[in-house]
């Protein structure tokens, strides 16, 4: 009798564990499907822009006209690269390979290149773009440039997409600094503020749940 009781209890625990794994697998599959559907749209939009503007550039008759088309192609290419970098990061996280790869790079120059892109995006949308890099932010740092730029780009992209009027503001400051074993370590704070419509209480509660078409702002 004891043997059968132990066997039944073990079987119940096994079935519960199996059910939990199936639910986690199902949730992961739904998240991937939702992401891929969203990526499909986000990839097609800049790609169509590149194809269309390339054709118009070939047919342009003046240098000024050609320059406008090339500027649009450059912007669409940046948007496409942004989407692909996000996809690569997602796949790395899914495979548990998203380790930071630190290397020296010029932080201020990289930020200025990124701000230039979003300054133009804001101008095209009728928004004001305000940037502020406070004194004390180190010019060169040893960190993962790609991940830092993707993080800031995601915040700025979200702000510009959901802001219909007013100002998009980005601030960069050094919030802490210390020296250890002859090396300086800095904590750098990035803040992005926009005047778009705020999230409702319901949207805030659902931030980390399944993304839907009605709730895509995160």
C-alpha positions, 0 to 999 in steps of 0.5 A: 500500500505504501509503495502505491501511495508513493508511486501515486504522489510521484506521478501527481508531482510529475504531471504537475511539473509537466503541465507547468513546462507545457504552459511555459512553452506555450507562453514562450511560443505566443510571445515569439509569434507576437514578436515576429508578427510585429517585426514583420510589419516593422521590417517591411515599412523601412524596406518599402521606403528604401526600395521606393526611394531608390527607384525615385533617386534613379529617376531624379533630375536635380542634385537637390532632388537626389539628396532628398531621396538619399536622405530618406533612404538613409533614415529608412536604413537606420530604422531597418538596422534598429529593428534587426538589432532588436531582433538579434538581441531578443534571440540572444536573450532567448538563447541566454547568449546576451552577454555584454561585450565591453570595448572602448568607444566614444560615448559622446560621439555615438550619442550625437550620431543617434541624436542627429537621427531623432532630431530629424525624425522630430522635425519631420513630425513637427516635434521639438527635440531637446538634448542635454548631456551634463558636464561630467559625462565621460567622453570615452567609456569601456562598455557594450556600445551596441546594447547601450545604443539600442537601449537609448534608441528604443526609448527615443523611438517609443517617445517619438512614435507616441508623441503627437505634439510638444517636446521630446527631451533626452538627458544624459548625466553621470549619477555616480563615480568611484575609483577602484584598483586604479580604474574609474567606474561611472554610473550613467543615467539616461532619461527620455521624456515626452509629452505624449499621452500617458499610459492608463492604469490598465495599460501599466498593469498589463505592461509585461503581459502578452502584447496586443495591437491595442497595447503596444506601448512599453 
